[in-house]
Amino acid sequence: RENSSENILSSANRLLLHEGRLMLAESTRLLDVYLFLFDDFLLITKIKRNKKKYGGSDTSLIPVSPSLTPELQSFIKEGGFCTVLDQPIPLDRLVLKNVEPI
């Protein structure tokens, strides 16, 4: 929901533990996602690339937070963005399992 997503990252006590790209297997296709692992939940975002070119504007002038990984900074400067794929998954409800590669 748009109105509740504004405050999703606003907790001053929340820590970002890890972030990075992943391929998510969805029934018949692979989805390029970017994960944010916080100390209390996992946030899965869908990576989207802006297909429109910024007519003559210099994308290197787009302000990007220095706290982001270089990979994500570069992606944003190229016009990409992440949208929240689903509700955050609380860590106390998350189960991780090792699986064999396909």
C-alpha positions in Angstrom: 0.0 0.0 0.0 1.4 3.4 -0.9 0.3 5.2 2.2 1.9 2.6 4.6 5.0 2.1 2.6 6.2 5.6 3.3 7.2 4.6 6.9 8.5 1.2 6.2 12.2 2.2 6.5 11.8 5.1 8.9 12.7 3.3 12.2 15.8 4.9 13.6 16.6 1.6 15.4 16.4 -0.6 12.3 19.7 -1.9 10.9 20.5 -2.9 7.3 22.4 -6.2 7.6 22.9 -7.1 4.0 21.6 -6.3 0.5 22.1 -7.6 -3.0 20.7 -9.0 -6.2 19.1 -12.4 -6.6 17.2 -14.4 -9.2 13.8 -15.4 -7.8 12.2 -18.5 -9.3 8.5 -17.9 -10.0 6.6 -21.0 -11.3 7.7 -20.6 -15.0 10.0 -17.6 -15.0 13.0 -16.0 -13.3 12.6 -12.6 -11.7 15.5 -10.2 -11.1 15.1 -9.0 -7.5 17.0 -6.9 -5.0 16.9 -8.0 -1.4 17.3 -5.8 1.7 17.9 -7.8 4.9 17.2 -5.8 8.0 17.5 -6.9 11.6 13.8 -7.4 11.8 12.5 -8.2 8.3 13.4 -9.1 4.7 12.3 -6.8 2.0 12.1 -8.1 -1.6 12.0 -5.5 -4.4 11.6 -6.0 -8.1 14.3 -4.4 -10.2 12.9 -2.2 -13.0 14.8 -0.4 -15.7 13.6 2.9 -17.1 13.2 2.4 -20.8 12.9 6.1 -21.5 16.0 8.0 -22.2 16.4 11.3 -20.4 16.7 13.6 -23.4 20.2 15.1 -23.1 20.2 15.3 -19.3 23.3 14.0 -17.5 22.2 11.0 -15.4 25.5 11.3 -13.4 23.9 14.4 -11.7 21.1 12.4 -10.1 21.6 12.4 -6.3 22.2 9.0 -4.9 22.7 8.1 -1.2 26.3 7.2 -0.5 25.1 4.5 2.0 23.9 2.4 -1.0 26.2 -0.3 -2.5 28.1 0.8 -5.6 26.1 -1.7 -7.6 22.8 -0.1 -6.5 24.2 3.5 -6.9 25.2 2.6 -10.5 21.8 1.0 -11.3 19.9 4.1 -10.0 22.2 6.5 -12.0 21.3 4.5 -15.1 17.6 5.2 -14.6 16.7 2.0 -12.8 14.6 1.7 -9.6 13.3 -0.9 -7.2 9.6 -1.4 -6.3 8.5 -3.4 -3.3 7.4 -6.8 -4.6 5.4 -7.9 -1.6 4.9 -7.1 2.1 8.1 -7.3 4.2 8.7 -10.8 5.7 9.3 -10.6 9.5 12.4 -12.6 10.4 10.6 -14.5 13.1 8.4 -16.0 10.4 11.1 -16.7 7.9 12.6 -20.2 7.4 15.8 -20.6 5.3 16.8 -23.9 3.7 19.8 -24.9 1.6 18.8 -26.3 -1.8 20.7 -28.0 -4.5 21.4 -25.9 -7.6 19.2 -26.7 -10.5 
